[in-house]
């Protein structure tokens, strides 16, 4: 086993920070998708699906950010709770991102 120079305690402390950063990056990416949908050909006619997709992206970005805040609080607790796996949230966000991709493709091609 290699020694990375970190103690086990330090690694646990940064786990909450890494998790929050990953969720925050995801929410910013989703928010950027919604902004790009609004900006693409804004001077021309825009279909309603584009606005729906942008609103869905904003809602998804907000919910992803709120999940990140909750996950950070959970991982900062000592001792750690017995169940820390975010499976339902991950599945929900993953499915919502797939829906957003489909909506984005349809709104740009229509």
C-alpha positions as CSV (number, residue, x, y, z in Angstrom):
1,X,0.0,0.0,0.0
2,X,1.4,3.4,-0.9
3,X,1.6,6.3,1.5
4,X,0.2,9.4,-0.1
5,X,1.4,11.6,2.7
6,X,-2.1,12.2,4.0
7,X,-3.4,10.9,7.3
8,X,-6.7,9.0,7.3
9,X,-8.2,11.9,9.2
10,X,-7.2,14.5,6.6
11,X,-8.6,12.4,3.8
12,X,-11.9,12.1,5.5
13,X,-12.1,15.9,6.1
14,X,-11.5,16.6,2.4
15,X,-14.0,14.0,1.3
16,X,-16.9,16.4,2.0
17,X,-15.1,19.2,0.1
18,X,-14.4,17.0,-2.9
19,X,-18.0,15.8,-3.0
20,X,-19.4,19.3,-2.8
21,X,-17.0,20.4,-5.6
22,X,-18.1,17.6,-7.8
23,X,-21.8,18.3,-7.3
24,X,-21.2,22.0,-7.8
25,X,-19.4,21.4,-11.1
26,X,-22.3,19.3,-12.2
27,X,-24.8,22.0,-11.3
28,X,-22.8,24.7,-13.0
29,X,-22.5,22.6,-16.2
30,X,-26.3,22.1,-16.2
31,X,-26.8,25.8,-15.7
32,X,-24.4,26.6,-18.5
33,X,-26.4,24.2,-20.8
34,X,-29.6,26.2,-20.0
35,X,-27.9,29.5,-20.7
36,X,-26.5,28.3,-24.0
37,X,-30.0,27.1,-25.0
38,X,-31.3,30.6,-24.3
39,X,-28.5,32.3,-26.2
40,X,-28.4,30.1,-29.3
41,X,-30.0,32.1,-32.1
42,X,-31.7,34.4,-29.6
43,X,-32.2,37.0,-32.3
44,X,-34.2,34.6,-34.4
45,X,-37.4,32.8,-33.6
46,X,-37.1,30.6,-30.6
47,X,-39.4,27.6,-30.0
48,X,-41.2,27.0,-26.7
49,X,-39.2,23.8,-26.2
50,X,-36.0,25.8,-25.9
51,X,-37.5,27.8,-23.0
52,X,-38.9,24.7,-21.3
53,X,-35.5,23.0,-21.6
54,X,-33.7,26.1,-20.2
55,X,-36.2,26.3,-17.3
56,X,-35.7,22.5,-16.7
57,X,-31.9,23.1,-16.7
58,X,-32.2,25.9,-14.1
59,X,-34.4,23.7,-11.9
60,X,-32.0,20.8,-12.3
61,X,-29.0,23.0,-11.5
62,X,-30.7,24.3,-8.3
63,X,-31.7,20.8,-7.1
64,X,-28.2,19.5,-7.8
65,X,-26.7,22.3,-5.8
66,X,-29.1,21.6,-2.9
67,X,-28.2,18.0,-3.0
68,X,-24.5,19.0,-2.9
69,X,-25.1,21.1,0.2
70,X,-26.9,18.3,2.0
71,X,-24.2,15.8,1.0
72,X,-21.5,18.1,2.3
73,X,-23.3,18.4,5.7
74,X,-23.7,14.6,5.8
75,X,-20.1,13.9,5.1
76,X,-18.9,16.5,7.6
77,X,-20.6,14.7,10.5
78,X,-18.5,12.8,12.9
79,X,-18.9,10.0,13.4
80,X,-20.2,9.3,9.8
81,X,-23.7,8.1,9.6
82,X,-24.1,4.4,8.8
83,X,-25.8,5.1,5.4
84,X,-23.9,7.7,3.4
85,X,-24.5,6.4,-0.1
86,X,-26.4,9.0,-2.3
87,X,-27.8,6.4,-4.7
88,X,-31.4,7.8,-5.1
89,X,-30.0,11.3,-5.6
90,X,-27.4,10.1,-8.1
91,X,-30.0,8.1,-10.1
92,X,-32.4,11.0,-10.1
93,X,-29.9,13.6,-11.3
94,X,-28.5,11.1,-13.9
95,X,-32.0,10.5,-15.3
96,X,-32.8,14.2,-15.3
97,X,-29.6,15.0,-17.1
98,X,-30.5,12.4,-19.8
99,X,-33.9,14.0,-20.1
100,X,-32.2,17.4,-20.4
101,X,-29.9,16.1,-23.1
102,X,-32.9,14.9,-25.1
103,X,-34.8,18.1,-24.6
104,X,-31.7,20.1,-25.6
105,X,-31.1,18.1,-28.8
106,X,-34.8,18.4,-29.7
107,X,-34.9,22.1,-29.1
108,X,-31.9,22.9,-31.2
109,X,-32.8,20.7,-34.1
110,X,-36.5,21.8,-34.3
